Amino acid sequence: MLILASVFTVLPFVAVFVLALSPEGAQTIPDQLPDEVTLDNLSAVLSASSFLRWTLNSFVYSIVSVAVILLTAAMAGYAFARKRFPGSNALMWSFLATLMVPFQATLIPMFVLVSKMEGVNTFWGLIVPTLANSQAVFLMRQFIKGLPDDLFDAAKIDGAGEWTVFWRLVLPLTKPVLATLGIFVFLWHWNDFLWPLVIAQTDEMRTLTVGLSTLNAETVARARVMASAAISVIPCLVIFGVLQRYLVNSIATTGLKG
């Protein structure tokens, strides 16, 4: 059953790559496979200045967001897991309660706030509103909470300060969960559509997902659109391939302590 489900999952990606490598106007799937393979569609897409700009915007949006979210989530998770201060549990659960509020409900107020701060068509206006990730904080808190207490006691006995404990103890031990979060956060931002659509109102500030949607509205050949989609999938596959071993380690060590 898993093999059958995997086949149905992979088929759409195979179709995208087949269409991307098919000559323009050629008879191809679902009726038949193309008679010849061409790289003209890929080269045409890569030579388009708009596509390169959209790809750069998506990389900036995704990579900066991943770096900031992982750092802030690790710091907040460490504070909630290991520090005792008044109202910590109430603050944590209030933070988690934001997960129940759909993003669409806050879209208009967020856009009004960012526009009044002149953040429309800017990178900071695109990135900053998406950095508060309560799910990432919760996962980091739970992982750090499961680390052995003896490690932190030994660090304090050796005279390590808070920053030393965080940088030299917490961050190295949380590499598996950081890598797992990095994969999910990167995929979320790389494939994000609604917020970039609203905040990026010029062609120069569009991300790849928004730019590809505009190609569908224009008179662009289907093979060119599929070539753009195929290229946009490659960074996601590379990120997952590089961090896959950390993802496996994170799942394998879940629930272990000591």
ABEGO torsion letter per residue (X at the ends): XAAAAAAAAAAAAAAAAAAAABBBGBBBOAABBBABBBAAAAAAAAABAAAAAAAAAAAAAAAAAAAAAAAAAAAAAAAAAABBBBGAAAAAAAAAAAAABBAAAAAAAAAAAAAAAGABGBAAAAAAAAABBAAAAAAAAAAAAABBAAAAAAAAAAGBBAAAAAAAAAAAAAAAAAAAAAAAAAAAAAABAAAAAAABABAAABBAAAAAAAAAABBBBAAAAAAAAAAAAAAAAAAAAAAAAAAAAAAAABGBBX
